[in-house]
């Protein structure tokens, strides 16, 4: 039986960009967290809102993120001049190339399990993006991977179409004792966490729950 290939619509690509801005902009002091991401905004406005790179590096990042291979000349036409070109053009271009993952249920103790299929697909995608997944299991601590591989993990979450996941920033104070001039001082470290999600198993359940709710009867998972 031939698998049915599903591509992203331009509207779905835009929703991914909106969700990525919602999650990332509060963490980046150079981004505009209050900007509204719309199809009609200019590429320059989009880049400013997200603190994005210039067109060449941005195009390479988008190729990697969506697992596509759009040539430079097409990217240049969609991204430059940045003041005149619209985000809608980028969404349409990506939708002509990007293919959705097919999350097939995998047998777990003899029973088909969609969570297992989703986990294995995301694990494979993370490995392709350079993440060390040799020790990654459903029970693995999500915060550790998020802090070490923030961009790839966030990309894979948002590419599923899931919404409503919350990322917060916490501060942990580690006391460092110095035997020299300073007797001691406290150094603050910022860490990122996904609210209410502790493991990759929790994440899989959240993705399935949110995606099915958002798509209603047209479930993709």
DRENDO-1510 file (C-alpha; in Angstrom, 1 decimal, always signed):
<recs>
REC; n; res; u; v; w
REC; 1; UNK; +0.0; +0.0; +0.0 .
REC; 2; UNK; +1.4; +3.4; -1.0 .
REC; 3; UNK; +1.7; +6.0; +1.7 .
REC; 4; UNK; -0.2; +9.2; +1.1 .
REC; 5; UNK; +2.2; +12.1; +1.0 .
REC; 6; UNK; +0.9; +15.2; +2.9 .
REC; 7; UNK; +2.4; +18.6; +2.3 .
REC; 8; UNK; +2.1; +21.7; +4.5 .
REC; 9; UNK; -0.3; +24.4; +3.3 .
REC; 10; UNK; +0.9; +28.0; +3.3 .
REC; 11; UNK; -1.5; +28.6; +6.2 .
REC; 12; UNK; +0.1; +25.8; +8.2 .
REC; 13; UNK; +3.6; +27.2; +7.6 .
REC; 14; UNK; +2.4; +30.6; +8.8 .
REC; 15; UNK; +1.0; +29.0; +12.0 .
REC; 16; UNK; +4.4; +27.4; +12.6 .
REC; 17; UNK; +6.1; +30.7; +12.3 .
REC; 18; UNK; +3.5; +32.3; +14.7 .
REC; 19; UNK; +4.0; +29.6; +17.3 .
REC; 20; UNK; +7.8; +29.8; +17.0 .
REC; 21; UNK; +7.7; +33.6; +17.6 .
REC; 22; UNK; +5.3; +33.1; +20.6 .
REC; 23; UNK; +7.7; +30.6; +22.2 .
REC; 24; UNK; +11.1; +32.2; +21.3 .
REC; 25; UNK; +10.7; +36.0; +21.3 .
REC; 26; UNK; +10.3; +36.3; +25.1 .
REC; 27; UNK; +13.6; +34.5; +25.5 .
REC; 28; UNK; +15.5; +36.8; +23.0 .
REC; 29; UNK; +16.2; +40.4; +24.2 .
REC; 30; UNK; +16.7; +41.4; +20.5 .
REC; 31; UNK; +13.3; +40.1; +19.3 .
REC; 32; UNK; +10.0; +41.9; +19.5 .
REC; 33; UNK; +7.7; +39.7; +21.6 .
REC; 34; UNK; +4.8; +42.0; +20.9 .
REC; 35; UNK; +4.9; +41.9; +17.2 .
REC; 36; UNK; +2.0; +40.3; +15.3 .
REC; 37; UNK; +3.2; +37.7; +12.8 .
REC; 38; UNK; +1.0; +37.9; +9.7 .
REC; 39; UNK; +1.1; +36.8; +6.1 .
REC; 40; UNK; +1.2; +40.4; +4.9 .
REC; 41; UNK; +4.1; +41.6; +7.0 .
REC; 42; UNK; +7.3; +42.4; +5.2 .
REC; 43; UNK; +10.3; +40.1; +5.4 .
REC; 44; UNK; +12.2; +42.9; +7.1 .
REC; 45; UNK; +9.4; +43.2; +9.8 .
REC; 46; UNK; +9.4; +39.4; +10.2 .
REC; 47; UNK; +13.2; +39.3; +10.7 .
REC; 48; UNK; +13.1; +42.2; +13.2 .
REC; 49; UNK; +10.3; +40.6; +15.1 .
REC; 50; UNK; +12.3; +37.3; +15.5 .
REC; 51; UNK; +15.9; +38.6; +15.4 .
REC; 52; UNK; +16.6; +36.6; +12.3 .
REC; 53; UNK; +19.6; +36.3; +10.1 .
REC; 54; UNK; +20.2; +37.9; +6.6 .
REC; 55; UNK; +18.6; +36.1; +3.7 .
REC; 56; UNK; +21.4; +33.6; +2.8 .
REC; 57; UNK; +21.9; +32.2; +6.4 .
REC; 58; UNK; +18.1; +32.4; +6.9 .
REC; 59; UNK; +17.4; +30.3; +3.8 .
REC; 60; UNK; +19.9; +27.7; +4.9 .
REC; 61; UNK; +18.3; +27.5; +8.3 .
REC; 62; UNK; +14.8; +27.1; +6.8 .
REC; 63; UNK; +16.0; +24.4; +4.4 .
REC; 64; UNK; +17.3; +22.5; +7.4 .
REC; 65; UNK; +14.3; +23.1; +9.6 .
REC; 66; UNK; +11.7; +21.9; +7.0 .
REC; 67; UNK; +14.0; +19.2; +5.6 .
REC; 68; UNK; +13.8; +20.7; +2.1 .
REC; 69; UNK; +16.3; +21.8; -0.6 .
REC; 70; UNK; +15.1; +25.0; -2.1 .
REC; 71; UNK; +17.8; +26.6; -4.4 .
REC; 72; UNK; +19.3; +30.0; -3.5 .
REC; 73; UNK; +17.7; +31.8; -6.4 .
REC; 74; UNK; +14.2; +30.9; -5.3 .
REC; 75; UNK; +15.0; +31.9; -1.7 .
REC; 76; UNK; +16.5; +35.2; -2.9 .
REC; 77; UNK; +13.3; +35.9; -4.9 .
REC; 78; UNK; +11.2; +35.3; -1.8 .
REC; 79; UNK; +13.3; +37.1; +0.7 .
REC; 80; UNK; +14.8; +40.1; -1.1 .
REC; 81; UNK; +14.3; +43.0; -1.2 .
REC; 82; UNK; +13.3; +42.4; +2.5 .
REC; 83; UNK; +11.3; +45.7; +2.7 .
REC; 84; UNK; +9.1; +44.8; -0.2 .
REC; 85; UNK; +8.6; +41.0; -0.1 .
REC; 86; UNK; +5.9; +39.5; +2.1 .
REC; 87; UNK; +6.0; +36.6; +4.5 .
REC; 88; UNK; +3.1; +35.1; +2.5 .
REC; 89; UNK; +5.6; +34.4; -0.3 .
REC; 90; UNK; +7.9; +32.5; +2.0 .
REC; 91; UNK; +5.0; +30.4; +3.4 .
REC; 92; UNK; +3.9; +29.6; -0.1 .
REC; 93; UNK; +7.4; +28.7; -1.3 .
REC; 94; UNK; +7.9; +26.3; +1.7 .
REC; 95; UNK; +4.5; +24.7; +1.2 .
REC; 96; UNK; +5.5; +23.8; -2.4 .
REC; 97; UNK; +8.4; +21.7; -1.0 .
REC; 98; UNK; +7.9; +20.6; +2.6 .
REC; 99; UNK; +6.4; +17.2; +3.4 .
REC; 100; UNK; +4.8; +16.4; +6.7 .
REC; 101; UNK; +6.0; +13.4; +8.7 .
REC; 102; UNK; +3.8; +10.4; +8.8 .
REC; 103; UNK; +3.5; +9.2; +12.4 .
REC; 104; UNK; +2.7; +5.6; +12.1 .
REC; 105; UNK; +1.8; +3.5; +15.1 .
REC; 106; UNK; +4.6; +1.2; +16.3 .
REC; 107; UNK; +3.8; -2.1; +18.1 .
REC; 108; UNK; +4.5; -1.9; +21.8 .
REC; 109; UNK; +4.0; -5.2; +23.6 .
REC; 110; UNK; +2.0; -6.4; +20.6 .
REC; 111; UNK; -0.3; -3.3; +20.6 .
REC; 112; UNK; -0.1; -0.5; +18.0 .
REC; 113; UNK; +1.1; +2.7; +19.8 .
REC; 114; UNK; +1.0; +6.1; +18.1 .
REC; 115; UNK; +3.1; +7.7; +20.8 .
REC; 116; UNK; +5.9; +5.2; +20.1 .
REC; 117; UNK; +5.7; +6.1; +16.4 .
REC; 118; UNK; +5.7; +9.8; +17.1 .
REC; 119; UNK; +8.7; +9.5; +19.5 .
REC; 120; UNK; +10.8; +7.5; +17.0 .
REC; 121; UNK; +10.1; +9.9; +14.2 .
REC; 122; UNK; +11.1; +12.9; +16.3 .
REC; 123; UNK; +14.2; +11.1; +17.6 .
REC; 124; UNK; +15.2; +10.3; +14.0 .
REC; 125; UNK; +14.7; +14.0; +13.0 .
REC; 126; UNK; +16.7; +15.2; +15.9 .
REC; 127; UNK; +19.6; +12.9; +15.0 .
REC; 128; UNK; +19.5; +14.2; +11.5 .
REC; 129; UNK; +19.9; +17.7; +12.9 .
REC; 130; UNK; +23.0; +16.8; +14.8 .
REC; 131; UNK; +21.5; +15.9; +18.2 .
REC; 132; UNK; +23.1; +13.1; +20.2 .
REC; 133; UNK; +20.2; +10.8; +20.7 .
REC; 134; UNK; +22.1; +7.7; +21.7 .
REC; 135; UNK; +20.7; +7.8; +25.2 .
REC; 136; UNK; +17.3; +9.4; +24.3 .
REC; 137; UNK; +14.3; +7.5; +25.7 .
REC; 138; UNK; +10.7; +8.4; +26.3 .
REC; 139; UNK; +11.6; +8.8; +30.0 .
REC; 140; UNK; +14.5; +11.1; +29.2 .
REC; 141; UNK; +14.5; +14.5; +30.9 .
REC; 142; UNK; +13.1; +17.0; +28.4 .
REC; 143; UNK; +14.6; +20.1; +30.1 .
REC; 144; UNK; +18.1; +18.8; +29.6 .
REC; 145; UNK; +17.6; +18.4; +25.9 .
REC; 146; UNK; +15.8; +21.7; +25.6 .
REC; 147; UNK; +18.7; +23.6; +27.2 .
REC; 148; UNK; +21.3; +21.7; +25.2 .
REC; 149; UNK; +19.6; +21.6; +21.8 .
REC; 150; UNK; +17.0; +24.3; +22.1 .
REC; 151; UNK; +16.5; +25.1; +18.4 .
REC; 152; UNK; +16.2; +21.5; +17.0 .
REC; 153; UNK; +13.8; +20.4; +19.8 .
REC; 154; UNK; +11.6; +23.5; +19.3 .
REC; 155; UNK; +11.6; +23.0; +15.6 .
REC; 156; UNK; +10.4; +19.4; +15.9 .
REC; 157; UNK; +7.7; +20.4; +18.4 .
REC; 158; UNK; +6.3; +23.1; +16.2 .
REC; 159; UNK; +6.5; +21.2; +13.0 .
REC; 160; UNK; +3.9; +18.7; +14.3 .
REC; 161; UNK; +1.4; +21.5; +14.4 .
REC; 162; UNK; +0.9; +21.3; +18.1 .
REC; 163; UNK; +0.0; +24.5; +20.0 .
REC; 164; UNK; -0.3; +25.7; +23.5 .
REC; 165; UNK; +3.0; +24.4; +24.8 .
REC; 166; UNK; +4.6; +26.9; +27.2 .
REC; 167; UNK; +8.3; +27.6; +27.7 .
REC; 168; UNK; +9.4; +29.4; +30.8 .
REC; 169; UNK; +12.7; +30.7; +32.0 .
REC; 170; UNK; +13.9; +29.9; +35.5 .
REC; 171; UNK; +16.9; +31.0; +37.4 .
REC; 172; UNK; +19.1; +28.8; +39.6 .
REC; 173; UNK; +21.7; +30.3; +41.9 .
REC; 174; UNK; +24.9; +28.4; +42.3 .
REC; 175; UNK; +27.2; +29.6; +45.0 .
REC; 176; UNK; +30.8; +29.6; +43.8 .
REC; 177; UNK; +33.6; +29.9; +46.5 .
REC; 178; UNK; +36.7; +31.8; +45.5 .
REC; 179; UNK; +39.8; +31.6; +47.7 .
REC; 180; UNK; +41.3; +34.6; +46.2 .
REC; 181; UNK; +40.3; +38.3; +46.5 .
REC; 182; UNK; +36.6; +37.5; +46.5 .
REC; 183; UNK; +35.5; +35.3; +49.4 .
REC; 184; UNK; +32.4; +34.1; +47.6 .
REC; 185; UNK; +29.8; +35.2; +45.2 .
REC; 186; UNK; +26.6; +33.8; +43.7 .
REC; 187; UNK; +26.4; +33.3; +39.9 .
REC; 188; UNK; +22.9; +33.1; +38.3 .
REC; 189; UNK; +22.3; +30.7; +35.5 .
REC; 190; UNK; +19.2; +30.8; +33.3 .
REC; 191; UNK; +17.5; +27.5; +32.4 .
REC; 192; UNK; +14.6; +26.8; +30.1 .
REC; 193; UNK; +11.8; +24.4; +31.0 .
REC; 194; UNK; +8.6; +23.3; +29.3 .
REC; 195; UNK; +5.8; +24.0; +31.8 .
REC; 196; UNK; +4.2; +20.8; +33.2 .
REC; 197; UNK; +6.3; +18.6; +30.9 .
REC; 198; UNK; +9.1; +16.6; +32.5 .
REC; 199; UNK; +9.9; +13.8; +30.0 .
REC; 200; UNK; +9.7; +13.1; +26.3 .
REC; 201; UNK; +6.8; +10.8; +27.0 .
REC; 202; UNK; +4.9; +13.8; +28.5 .
REC; 203; UNK; +5.8; +15.8; +25.4 .
REC; 204; UNK; +4.4; +13.1; +23.1 .
REC; 205; UNK; +1.1; +13.0; +25.0 .
REC; 206; UNK; +0.9; +16.8; +24.8 .
REC; 207; UNK; +1.6; +16.9; +21.1 .
REC; 208; UNK; -1.1; +14.3; +20.4 .
REC; 209; UNK; -3.6; +15.9; +22.7 .
REC; 210; UNK; -3.1; +19.5; +21.3 .
REC; 211; UNK; -2.8; +18.5; +17.7 .
REC; 212; UNK; -6.0; +16.4; +17.8 .
REC; 213; UNK; -7.8; +19.2; +19.6 .
REC; 214; UNK; -6.7; +21.8; +17.1 .
REC; 215; UNK; -7.6; +19.8; +14.0 .
REC; 216; UNK; -10.9; +18.4; +15.4 .
REC; 217; UNK; -12.3; +15.7; +13.2 .
REC; 218; UNK; -9.4; +16.2; +10.7 .
REC; 219; UNK; -6.9; +14.5; +13.0 .
REC; 220; UNK; -3.3; +14.2; +11.7 .
REC; 221; UNK; -2.2; +12.0; +14.6 .
</recs>
